[in-house]
Amino acid sequence: MSRFFTLLLVLFLSHGLGLAQQIPELVAEHGYADRVLVNGKIVTMDDWSTVPNHPGNIFEAMASKVKKIMPLGTEQEMRKL
């Protein structure tokens, strides 16, 4: 009977450890960032032909990997990267 409980305990612990290692959705999609810039005002220079007299969208943080800009978003979202 003790082998059964030992096996049950091992299965429970191994399953619980697997859940602790889940990565955020942004990381799964883009990978981890090399640099995260926060506390700023990042303005995208969107195409003026779609929305005239509009400077673009404003974000508070951005992440980059090597020399490529990754997604833009809130500080909390970018810190996950």
N, CA, C and O atoms as a CHARMM CRD file, in Angstrom:
* protein
*
  324
    1    1 MET  N      0.81700  -1.18800   0.00000 PROA 1      0.00000
    2    1 MET  CA     0.00000   0.00000   0.00000 PROA 1      0.00000
    3    1 MET  C      0.86600   1.26000   0.00000 PROA 1      0.00000
    4    1 MET  O      0.48800   2.26300  -0.60400 PROA 1      0.00000
    5    2 SER  N      2.01800   1.22400   0.66500 PROA 2      0.00000
    6    2 SER  CA     2.87700   2.41500   0.71900 PROA 2      0.00000
    7    2 SER  C      3.47600   2.71300  -0.65800 PROA 2      0.00000
    8    2 SER  O      3.74000   3.87600  -0.96500 PROA 2      0.00000
    9    3 ARG  N      3.69700   1.68900  -1.49800 PROA 3      0.00000
   10    3 ARG  CA     4.19900   1.93100  -2.85200 PROA 3      0.00000
   11    3 ARG  C      3.16700   2.70200  -3.67200 PROA 3      0.00000
   12    3 ARG  O      3.51900   3.56800  -4.47400 PROA 3      0.00000
   13    4 PHE  N      1.91900   2.38700  -3.46900 PROA 4      0.00000
   14    4 PHE  CA     0.85400   3.08600  -4.18100 PROA 4      0.00000
   15    4 PHE  C      0.85000   4.56400  -3.83100 PROA 4      0.00000
   16    4 PHE  O      0.75100   5.41100  -4.71800 PROA 4      0.00000
   17    5 PHE  N      0.95700   4.88200  -2.54400 PROA 5      0.00000
   18    5 PHE  CA     0.96600   6.27800  -2.11200 PROA 5      0.00000
   19    5 PHE  C      2.24200   6.98800  -2.56800 PROA 5      0.00000
   20    5 PHE  O      2.20200   8.17100  -2.90400 PROA 5      0.00000
   21    6 THR  N      3.36400   6.28400  -2.58300 PROA 6      0.00000
   22    6 THR  CA     4.61300   6.87100  -3.07300 PROA 6      0.00000
   23    6 THR  C      4.48400   7.20800  -4.56100 PROA 6      0.00000
   24    6 THR  O      4.87300   8.29500  -4.98800 PROA 6      0.00000
   25    7 LEU  N      3.94800   6.29200  -5.33400 PROA 7      0.00000
   26    7 LEU  CA     3.74600   6.52100  -6.75900 PROA 7      0.00000
   27    7 LEU  C      2.76700   7.67500  -6.99000 PROA 7      0.00000
   28    7 LEU  O      2.98300   8.52200  -7.85600 PROA 7      0.00000
   29    8 LEU  N      1.70400   7.69400  -6.21300 PROA 8      0.00000
   30    8 LEU  CA     0.71800   8.77000  -6.32800 PROA 8      0.00000
   31    8 LEU  C      1.35400  10.12700  -6.00000 PROA 8      0.00000
   32    8 LEU  O      1.08400  11.11600  -6.68100 PROA 8      0.00000
   33    9 LEU  N      2.18400  10.17700  -4.97500 PROA 9      0.00000
   34    9 LEU  CA     2.87100  11.40700  -4.58400 PROA 9      0.00000
   35    9 LEU  C      3.83800  11.86500  -5.67600 PROA 9      0.00000
   36    9 LEU  O      3.89900  13.05700  -5.98000 PROA 9      0.00000
   37   10 VAL  N      4.57800  10.95600  -6.26000 PROA 10     0.00000
   38   10 VAL  CA     5.52100  11.30000  -7.33700 PROA 10     0.00000
   39   10 VAL  C      4.76700  11.84700  -8.54300 PROA 10     0.00000
   40   10 VAL  O      5.18300  12.84800  -9.12700 PROA 10     0.00000
   41   11 LEU  N      3.68200  11.21400  -8.91900 PROA 11     0.00000
   42   11 LEU  CA     2.89000  11.69000 -10.05200 PROA 11     0.00000
   43   11 LEU  C      2.29900  13.06700  -9.77800 PROA 11     0.00000
   44   11 LEU  O      2.29100  13.92700 -10.65800 PROA 11     0.00000
   45   12 PHE  N      1.81500  13.27300  -8.58600 PROA 12     0.00000
   46   12 PHE  CA     1.23800  14.57200  -8.21700 PROA 12     0.00000
   47   12 PHE  C      2.29200  15.67200  -8.25800 PROA 12     0.00000
   48   12 PHE  O      2.03700  16.74900  -8.79600 PROA 12     0.00000
   49   13 LEU  N      3.47200  15.41500  -7.69800 PROA 13     0.00000
   50   13 LEU  CA     4.53100  16.42200  -7.67900 PROA 13     0.00000
   51   13 LEU  C      5.06500  16.70900  -9.07200 PROA 13     0.00000
   52   13 LEU  O      5.32500  17.86700  -9.40200 PROA 13     0.00000
   53   14 SER  N      5.23400  15.69100  -9.89100 PROA 14     0.00000
   54   14 SER  CA     5.75500  15.92000 -11.23700 PROA 14     0.00000
   55   14 SER  C      4.75300  16.70600 -12.07800 PROA 14     0.00000
   56   14 SER  O      5.15000  17.53700 -12.89500 PROA 14     0.00000
   57   15 HSD  N      3.48100  16.45700 -11.89100 PROA 15     0.00000
   58   15 HSD  CA     2.46600  17.20300 -12.62400 PROA 15     0.00000
   59   15 HSD  C      2.42800  18.65000 -12.14500 PROA 15     0.00000
   60   15 HSD  O      2.26500  19.55500 -12.96300 PROA 15     0.00000
   61   16 GLY  N      2.57100  18.88700 -10.87500 PROA 16     0.00000
   62   16 GLY  CA     2.56600  20.23500 -10.32700 PROA 16     0.00000
   63   16 GLY  C      3.76000  21.04500 -10.78200 PROA 16     0.00000
   64   16 GLY  O      3.63000  22.24600 -11.02100 PROA 16     0.00000
   65   17 LEU  N      4.92500  20.42000 -10.90800 PROA 17     0.00000
   66   17 LEU  CA     6.10200  21.12600 -11.38300 PROA 17     0.00000
   67   17 LEU  C      5.95900  21.50700 -12.84400 PROA 17     0.00000
   68   17 LEU  O      6.46100  22.55100 -13.26200 PROA 17     0.00000
   69   18 GLY  N      5.29400  20.69400 -13.61300 PROA 18     0.00000
   70   18 GLY  CA     5.06800  21.01700 -15.01700 PROA 18     0.00000
   71   18 GLY  C      4.19900  22.24100 -15.18200 PROA 18     0.00000
   72   18 GLY  O      4.40600  23.02400 -16.11000 PROA 18     0.00000
   73   19 LEU  N      3.23900  22.42300 -14.31100 PROA 19     0.00000
   74   19 LEU  CA     2.38100  23.59700 -14.39100 PROA 19     0.00000
   75   19 LEU  C      3.12800  24.86600 -14.02300 PROA 19     0.00000
   76   19 LEU  O      2.80300  25.93900 -14.53200 PROA 19     0.00000
   77   20 ALA  N      4.11300  24.76900 -13.16100 PROA 20     0.00000
   78   20 ALA  CA     4.85100  25.94800 -12.72100 PROA 20     0.00000
   79   20 ALA  C      5.76700  26.48400 -13.81300 PROA 20     0.00000
   80   20 ALA  O      6.24300  27.61400 -13.70600 PROA 20     0.00000
   81   21 GLN  N      6.02600  25.70500 -14.85900 PROA 21     0.00000
   82   21 GLN  CA     6.96900  26.10900 -15.88100 PROA 21     0.00000
   83   21 GLN  C      6.29400  26.62400 -17.14200 PROA 21     0.00000
   84   21 GLN  O      6.93800  26.69700 -18.18900 PROA 21     0.00000
   85   22 GLN  N      5.03500  26.97800 -17.07600 PROA 22     0.00000
   86   22 GLN  CA     4.37100  27.52600 -18.24100 PROA 22     0.00000
   87   22 GLN  C      4.88700  28.93900 -18.50100 PROA 22     0.00000
   88   22 GLN  O      5.11600  29.70700 -17.56700 PROA 22     0.00000
   89   23 ILE  N      5.06500  29.26700 -19.76300 PROA 23     0.00000
   90   23 ILE  CA     5.57500  30.59000 -20.11200 PROA 23     0.00000
   91   23 ILE  C      4.42800  31.47200 -20.59800 PROA 23     0.00000
   92   23 ILE  O      3.42200  30.96500 -21.09500 PROA 23     0.00000
   93   24 PRO  N      4.57500  32.78500 -20.45700 PROA 24     0.00000
   94   24 PRO  CA     3.51500  33.69200 -20.90900 PROA 24     0.00000
   95   24 PRO  C      3.28000  33.57800 -22.41300 PROA 24     0.00000
   96   24 PRO  O      4.15800  33.14500 -23.15900 PROA 24     0.00000
   97   25 GLU  N      2.09900  33.96800 -22.84100 PROA 25     0.00000
   98   25 GLU  CA     1.70900  33.85900 -24.25300 PROA 25     0.00000
   99   25 GLU  C      2.62000  34.69200 -25.16100 PROA 25     0.00000
  100   25 GLU  O      2.99600  34.23800 -26.24200 PROA 25     0.00000
  101   26 LEU  N      2.97300  35.89600 -24.73400 PROA 26     0.00000
  102   26 LEU  CA     3.85200  36.74100 -25.54200 PROA 26     0.00000
  103   26 LEU  C      5.22600  36.11300 -25.73800 PROA 26     0.00000
  104   26 LEU  O      5.80800  36.20800 -26.81800 PROA 26     0.00000
  105   27 VAL  N      5.74000  35.47300 -24.69700 PROA 27     0.00000
  106   27 VAL  CA     7.04700  34.82100 -24.79200 PROA 27     0.00000
  107   27 VAL  C      6.96300  33.62600 -25.73600 PROA 27     0.00000
  108   27 VAL  O      7.88600  33.38900 -26.51500 PROA 27     0.00000
  109   28 ALA  N      5.88200  32.88100 -25.67500 PROA 28     0.00000
  110   28 ALA  CA     5.72300  31.74500 -26.56900 PROA 28     0.00000
  111   28 ALA  C      5.65300  32.19700 -28.02500 PROA 28     0.00000
  112   28 ALA  O      6.13000  31.50300 -28.92200 PROA 28     0.00000
  113   29 GLU  N      5.06100  33.35300 -28.24700 PROA 29     0.00000
  114   29 GLU  CA     4.89400  33.84800 -29.61600 PROA 29     0.00000
  115   29 GLU  C      6.15700  34.50800 -30.15500 PROA 29     0.00000
  116   29 GLU  O      6.51100  34.29700 -31.31500 PROA 29     0.00000
  117   30 HSD  N      6.85100  35.31200 -29.32800 PROA 30     0.00000
  118   30 HSD  CA     7.97800  36.11600 -29.79900 PROA 30     0.00000
  119   30 HSD  C      9.32700  35.70000 -29.22200 PROA 30     0.00000
  120   30 HSD  O     10.36000  36.08500 -29.77100 PROA 30     0.00000
  121   31 GLY  N      9.35600  34.94300 -28.15600 PROA 31     0.00000
  122   31 GLY  CA    10.60500  34.62200 -27.47700 PROA 31     0.00000
  123   31 GLY  C     10.93600  35.68500 -26.43800 PROA 31     0.00000
  124   31 GLY  O     10.25100  36.70300 -26.33500 PROA 31     0.00000
  125   32 TYR  N     11.99900  35.43600 -25.66600 PROA 32     0.00000
  126   32 TYR  CA    12.40200  36.39900 -24.63800 PROA 32     0.00000
  127   32 TYR  C     13.12700  37.58200 -25.28200 PROA 32     0.00000
  128   32 TYR  O     13.83500  37.41400 -26.27400 PROA 32     0.00000
  129   33 ALA  N     12.95000  38.75600 -24.72400 PROA 33     0.00000
  130   33 ALA  CA    13.56400  39.97300 -25.24700 PROA 33     0.00000
  131   33 ALA  C     14.96500  40.15200 -24.67200 PROA 33     0.00000
  132   33 ALA  O     15.26700  39.68000 -23.57600 PROA 33     0.00000
  133   34 ASP  N     15.81600  40.84500 -25.43500 PROA 34     0.00000
  134   34 ASP  CA    17.13900  41.22300 -24.94800 PROA 34     0.00000
  135   34 ASP  C     17.06200  42.50300 -24.12600 PROA 34     0.00000
  136   34 ASP  O     17.82500  42.69100 -23.17800 PROA 34     0.00000
  137   35 ARG  N     16.13600  43.37800 -24.49600 PROA 35     0.00000
  138   35 ARG  CA    16.02000  44.67800 -23.84100 PROA 35     0.00000
  139   35 ARG  C     14.55400  45.07000 -23.75000 PROA 35     0.00000
  140   35 ARG  O     13.79200  44.87100 -24.69500 PROA 35     0.00000
  141   36 VAL  N     14.16000  45.62800 -22.61100 PROA 36     0.00000
  142   36 VAL  CA    12.80200  46.13100 -22.41700 PROA 36     0.00000
  143   36 VAL  C     12.91700  47.58200 -21.96100 PROA 36     0.00000
  144   36 VAL  O     13.56300  47.87900 -20.95600 PROA 36     0.00000
  145   37 LEU  N     12.29100  48.47100 -22.70300 PROA 37     0.00000
  146   37 LEU  CA    12.30000  49.89400 -22.37600 PROA 37     0.00000
  147   37 LEU  C     10.94900  50.27500 -21.78100 PROA 37     0.00000
  148   37 LEU  O      9.91100  50.03700 -22.39900 PROA 37     0.00000
  149   38 VAL  N     10.95500  50.86300 -20.58800 PROA 38     0.00000
  150   38 VAL  CA     9.71800  51.22900 -19.89600 PROA 38     0.00000
  151   38 VAL  C      9.78800  52.69700 -19.48200 PROA 38     0.00000
  152   38 VAL  O     10.82300  53.34500 -19.63600 PROA 38     0.00000
  153   39 ASN  N      8.67000  53.21900 -18.95200 PROA 39     0.00000
  154   39 ASN  CA     8.56300  54.60500 -18.48500 PROA 39     0.00000
  155   39 ASN  C      8.84600  55.60000 -19.59800 PROA 39     0.00000
  156   39 ASN  O      9.54100  56.59400 -19.39000 PROA 39     0.00000
  157   40 GLY  N      8.31300  55.33200 -20.76500 PROA 40     0.00000
  158   40 GLY  CA     8.52000  56.24000 -21.87600 PROA 40     0.00000
  159   40 GLY  C      7.22400  56.49700 -22.61500 PROA 40     0.00000
  160   40 GLY  O      6.15700  56.01000 -22.24100 PROA 40     0.00000
  161   41 LYS  N      7.34600  57.26300 -23.65500 PROA 41     0.00000
  162   41 LYS  CA     6.21600  57.52400 -24.52700 PROA 41     0.00000
  163   41 LYS  C      6.68700  57.17900 -25.93700 PROA 41     0.00000
  164   41 LYS  O      7.45400  57.92600 -26.54400 PROA 41     0.00000
  165   42 ILE  N      6.22900  56.05900 -26.44300 PROA 42     0.00000
  166   42 ILE  CA     6.64000  55.57500 -27.75500 PROA 42     0.00000
  167   42 ILE  C      5.48600  55.83000 -28.71500 PROA 42     0.00000
  168   42 ILE  O      4.38800  55.30000 -28.54600 PROA 42     0.00000
  169   43 VAL  N      5.75400  56.65100 -29.72300 PROA 43     0.00000
  170   43 VAL  CA     4.72400  57.01100 -30.68900 PROA 43     0.00000
  171   43 VAL  C      5.04700  56.33200 -31.99900 PROA 43     0.00000
  172   43 VAL  O      6.12700  56.52300 -32.55800 PROA 43     0.00000
  173   44 THR  N      4.11000  55.53800 -32.49200 PROA 44     0.00000
  174   44 THR  CA     4.29300  54.90900 -33.79000 PROA 44     0.00000
  175   44 THR  C      3.87500  55.89500 -34.86500 PROA 44     0.00000
  176   44 THR  O      2.84400  56.55700 -34.74100 PROA 44     0.00000
  177   45 MET  N      4.65200  55.99100 -35.89500 PROA 45     0.00000
  178   45 MET  CA     4.34800  56.90700 -36.99100 PROA 45     0.00000
  179   45 MET  C      3.53400  56.14000 -38.02900 PROA 45     0.00000
  180   45 MET  O      4.04500  55.73900 -39.07500 PROA 45     0.00000
  181   46 ASP  N      2.25700  55.94900 -37.71300 PROA 46     0.00000
  182   46 ASP  CA     1.36600  55.19700 -38.58800 PROA 46     0.00000
  183   46 ASP  C      1.14300  55.93300 -39.90400 PROA 46     0.00000
  184   46 ASP  O      1.44700  57.11900 -40.03800 PROA 46     0.00000
  185   47 ASP  N      0.61000  55.20400 -40.85500 PROA 47     0.00000
  186   47 ASP  CA     0.31500  55.76200 -42.17300 PROA 47     0.00000
  187   47 ASP  C     -0.78100  56.82000 -42.07500 PROA 47     0.00000
  188   47 ASP  O     -1.88300  56.52400 -41.61500 PROA 47     0.00000
  189   48 TRP  N     -0.49400  58.03900 -42.49700 PROA 48     0.00000
  190   48 TRP  CA    -1.47000  59.12800 -42.40800 PROA 48     0.00000
  191   48 TRP  C     -2.59600  58.98300 -43.41400 PROA 48     0.00000
  192   48 TRP  O     -3.60600  59.67700 -43.30200 PROA 48     0.00000
  193   49 SER  N     -2.45500  58.10800 -44.38500 PROA 49     0.00000
  194   49 SER  CA    -3.51800  57.96900 -45.38000 PROA 49     0.00000
  195   49 SER  C     -4.75800  57.29400 -44.79500 PROA 49     0.00000
  196   49 SER  O     -5.86300  57.48200 -45.30400 PROA 49     0.00000
  197   50 THR  N     -4.58700  56.52300 -43.74600 PROA 50     0.00000
  198   50 THR  CA    -5.74200  55.86500 -43.13400 PROA 50     0.00000
  199   50 THR  C     -6.43900  56.76700 -42.12200 PROA 50     0.00000
  200   50 THR  O     -7.66700  56.78900 -42.05100 PROA 50     0.00000
  201   51 VAL  N     -5.65600  57.51500 -41.33500 PROA 51     0.00000
  202   51 VAL  CA    -6.22200  58.44700 -40.35200 PROA 51     0.00000
  203   51 VAL  C     -5.45800  59.76200 -40.47100 PROA 51     0.00000
  204   51 VAL  O     -4.39100  59.89800 -39.87200 PROA 51     0.00000
  205   52 PRO  N     -5.97100  60.73200 -41.22500 PROA 52     0.00000
  206   52 PRO  CA    -5.24100  61.99600 -41.39100 PROA 52     0.00000
  207   52 PRO  C     -5.15500  62.78800 -40.09500 PROA 52     0.00000
  208   52 PRO  O     -6.03400  62.70300 -39.23600 PROA 52     0.00000
  209   53 ASN  N     -4.07800  63.56100 -39.96800 PROA 53     0.00000
  210   53 ASN  CA    -3.81900  64.42600 -38.81200 PROA 53     0.00000
  211   53 ASN  C     -3.78500  63.64900 -37.49600 PROA 53     0.00000
  212   53 ASN  O     -4.20900  64.15600 -36.45800 PROA 53     0.00000
  213   54 HSD  N     -3.29200  62.44900 -37.54700 PROA 54     0.00000
  214   54 HSD  CA    -3.17100  61.59800 -36.35500 PROA 54     0.00000
  215   54 HSD  C     -1.71400  61.15200 -36.27400 PROA 54     0.00000
  216   54 HSD  O     -1.22900  60.49700 -37.19600 PROA 54     0.00000
  217   55 PRO  N     -0.99700  61.49100 -35.19000 PROA 55     0.00000
  218   55 PRO  CA     0.42900  61.17700 -35.14000 PROA 55     0.00000
  219   55 PRO  C      0.73900  59.68600 -35.05000 PROA 55     0.00000
  220   55 PRO  O      1.83300  59.26200 -35.42200 PROA 55     0.00000
  221   56 GLY  N     -0.17900  58.91000 -34.57500 PROA 56     0.00000
  222   56 GLY  CA     0.06300  57.48200 -34.40800 PROA 56     0.00000
  223   56 GLY  C     -0.41900  57.00800 -33.05300 PROA 56     0.00000
  224   56 GLY  O     -1.01300  57.77100 -32.29100 PROA 56     0.00000
  225   57 ASN  N     -0.16300  55.76500 -32.76300 PROA 57     0.00000
  226   57 ASN  CA    -0.55000  55.19200 -31.46800 PROA 57     0.00000
  227   57 ASN  C      0.55900  55.44600 -30.45100 PROA 57     0.00000
  228   57 ASN  O      1.73400  55.50300 -30.81500 PROA 57     0.00000
  229   58 ILE  N      0.19500  55.59600 -29.18800 PROA 58     0.00000
  230   58 ILE  CA     1.15400  55.86200 -28.12200 PROA 58     0.00000
  231   58 ILE  C      1.18600  54.66400 -27.17600 PROA 58     0.00000
  232   58 ILE  O      0.15000  54.21400 -26.68600 PROA 58     0.00000
  233   59 PHE  N      2.39300  54.16000 -26.93100 PROA 59     0.00000
  234   59 PHE  CA     2.61000  53.02800 -26.03700 PROA 59     0.00000
  235   59 PHE  C      3.55800  53.44800 -24.93300 PROA 59     0.00000
  236   59 PHE  O      4.31800  54.40200 -25.09600 PROA 59     0.00000
  237   60 GLU  N      3.52200  52.73600 -23.79800 PROA 60     0.00000
  238   60 GLU  CA     4.38400  53.09600 -22.66800 PROA 60     0.00000
  239   60 GLU  C      5.61700  52.22900 -22.54400 PROA 60     0.00000
  240   60 GLU  O      6.49900  52.53500 -21.74100 PROA 60     0.00000
  241   61 ALA  N      5.70800  51.15300 -23.31700 PROA 61     0.00000
  242   61 ALA  CA     6.87800  50.28400 -23.22100 PROA 61     0.00000
  243   61 ALA  C      7.08000  49.52600 -24.52800 PROA 61     0.00000
  244   61 ALA  O      6.14400  49.32700 -25.30300 PROA 61     0.00000
  245   62 MET  N      8.33000  49.10500 -24.75300 PROA 62     0.00000
  246   62 MET  CA     8.63300  48.28800 -25.91700 PROA 62     0.00000
  247   62 MET  C      9.73300  47.30000 -25.57400 PROA 62     0.00000
  248   62 MET  O     10.52300  47.52300 -24.65700 PROA 62     0.00000
  249   63 ALA  N      9.77400  46.22000 -26.31000 PROA 63     0.00000
  250   63 ALA  CA    10.80300  45.20300 -26.12800 PROA 63     0.00000
  251   63 ALA  C     11.54000  45.04000 -27.43900 PROA 63     0.00000
  252   63 ALA  O     10.96100  45.21000 -28.51200 PROA 63     0.00000
  253   64 SER  N     12.83200  44.70900 -27.35300 PROA 64     0.00000
  254   64 SER  CA    13.61100  44.48300 -28.56600 PROA 64     0.00000
  255   64 SER  C     14.46300  43.23600 -28.38800 PROA 64     0.00000
  256   64 SER  O     14.82400  42.84100 -27.28000 PROA 64     0.00000
  257   65 LYS  N     14.76500  42.63700 -29.52800 PROA 65     0.00000
  258   65 LYS  CA    15.59600  41.43300 -29.55300 PROA 65     0.00000
  259   65 LYS  C     16.58500  41.61600 -30.68500 PROA 65     0.00000
  260   65 LYS  O     16.19100  41.79300 -31.83800 PROA 65     0.00000
  261   66 VAL  N     17.84600  41.57500 -30.36800 PROA 66     0.00000
  262   66 VAL  CA    18.94700  41.87600 -31.27700 PROA 66     0.00000
  263   66 VAL  C     18.70900  43.28200 -31.83300 PROA 66     0.00000
  264   66 VAL  O     18.83000  44.24500 -31.07600 PROA 66     0.00000
  265   67 LYS  N     18.38300  43.44200 -33.09000 PROA 67     0.00000
  266   67 LYS  CA    18.12800  44.77600 -33.64800 PROA 67     0.00000
  267   67 LYS  C     16.70100  44.89700 -34.16300 PROA 67     0.00000
  268   67 LYS  O     16.41600  45.73800 -35.01500 PROA 67     0.00000
  269   68 LYS  N     15.81800  44.07300 -33.65800 PROA 68     0.00000
  270   68 LYS  CA    14.43500  44.07000 -34.12100 PROA 68     0.00000
  271   68 LYS  C     13.50100  44.46500 -32.98300 PROA 68     0.00000
  272   68 LYS  O     13.62900  43.97700 -31.86000 PROA 68     0.00000
  273   69 ILE  N     12.55600  45.35900 -33.29000 PROA 69     0.00000
  274   69 ILE  CA    11.56800  45.75900 -32.28800 PROA 69     0.00000
  275   69 ILE  C     10.51800  44.66700 -32.19100 PROA 69     0.00000
  276   69 ILE  O      9.94900  44.23600 -33.19400 PROA 69     0.00000
  277   70 MET  N     10.27800  44.24000 -30.99100 PROA 70     0.00000
  278   70 MET  CA     9.24800  43.24200 -30.72800 PROA 70     0.00000
  279   70 MET  C      7.94100  43.98700 -30.46000 PROA 70     0.00000
  280   70 MET  O      7.84900  45.16600 -30.80200 PROA 70     0.00000
  281   71 PRO  N      6.93400  43.36000 -29.86900 PROA 71     0.00000
  282   71 PRO  CA     5.66400  44.06000 -29.66900 PROA 71     0.00000
  283   71 PRO  C      5.79200  45.28300 -28.76700 PROA 71     0.00000
  284   71 PRO  O      6.68600  45.37300 -27.92600 PROA 71     0.00000
  285   72 LEU  N      4.88400  46.20500 -28.96800 PROA 72     0.00000
  286   72 LEU  CA     4.74700  47.38000 -28.12100 PROA 72     0.00000
  287   72 LEU  C      3.54000  47.16200 -27.22400 PROA 72     0.00000
  288   72 LEU  O      2.60100  46.46800 -27.61300 PROA 72     0.00000
  289   73 GLY  N      3.54900  47.74300 -26.02800 PROA 73     0.00000
  290   73 GLY  CA     2.39900  47.57200 -25.15000 PROA 73     0.00000
  291   73 GLY  C      2.59600  48.25500 -23.82200 PROA 73     0.00000
  292   73 GLY  O      3.35400  49.21800 -23.70400 PROA 73     0.00000
  293   74 THR  N      1.90400  47.74600 -22.82200 PROA 74     0.00000
  294   74 THR  CA     2.00000  48.31500 -21.49100 PROA 74     0.00000
  295   74 THR  C      3.26400  47.80600 -20.79300 PROA 74     0.00000
  296   74 THR  O      3.88800  46.83800 -21.22600 PROA 74     0.00000
  297   75 GLU  N      3.62000  48.48100 -19.71000 PROA 75     0.00000
  298   75 GLU  CA     4.80900  48.08800 -18.95900 PROA 75     0.00000
  299   75 GLU  C      4.68200  46.66700 -18.42400 PROA 75     0.00000
  300   75 GLU  O      5.64200  45.89900 -18.47800 PROA 75     0.00000
  301   76 GLN  N      3.50900  46.30900 -17.91100 PROA 76     0.00000
  302   76 GLN  CA     3.32000  44.97200 -17.35300 PROA 76     0.00000
  303   76 GLN  C      3.46200  43.88800 -18.43000 PROA 76     0.00000
  304   76 GLN  O      4.06300  42.84200 -18.18200 PROA 76     0.00000
  305   77 GLU  N      2.91600  44.13600 -19.61000 PROA 77     0.00000
  306   77 GLU  CA     3.03400  43.15700 -20.69900 PROA 77     0.00000
  307   77 GLU  C      4.48300  42.96900 -21.12000 PROA 77     0.00000
  308   77 GLU  O      4.92000  41.84000 -21.34300 PROA 77     0.00000
  309   78 MET  N      5.23200  44.05500 -21.23200 PROA 78     0.00000
  310   78 MET  CA     6.60500  43.98000 -21.71800 PROA 78     0.00000
  311   78 MET  C      7.53900  43.37600 -20.67400 PROA 78     0.00000
  312   78 MET  O      8.52300  42.73100 -21.03700 PROA 78     0.00000
  313   79 ARG  N      7.25900  43.56800 -19.40200 PROA 79     0.00000
  314   79 ARG  CA     8.10600  42.96500 -18.36600 PROA 79     0.00000
  315   79 ARG  C      8.02500  41.44900 -18.38200 PROA 79     0.00000
  316   79 ARG  O      8.94800  40.78400 -17.91200 PROA 79     0.00000
  317   80 LYS  N      6.95100  40.88500 -18.90900 PROA 80     0.00000
  318   80 LYS  CA     6.84700  39.42700 -19.03700 PROA 80     0.00000
  319   80 LYS  C      7.85300  38.88400 -20.04600 PROA 80     0.00000
  320   80 LYS  O      8.26700  37.72800 -19.96000 PROA 80     0.00000
  321   81 LEU  N      8.24300  39.72800 -21.00300 PROA 81     0.00000
  322   81 LEU  CA     9.19200  39.30400 -22.01500 PROA 81     0.00000
  323   81 LEU  C     10.60500  39.30900 -21.47600 PROA 81     0.00000
  324   81 LEU  O     11.54300  38.97700 -22.20100 PROA 81     0.00000
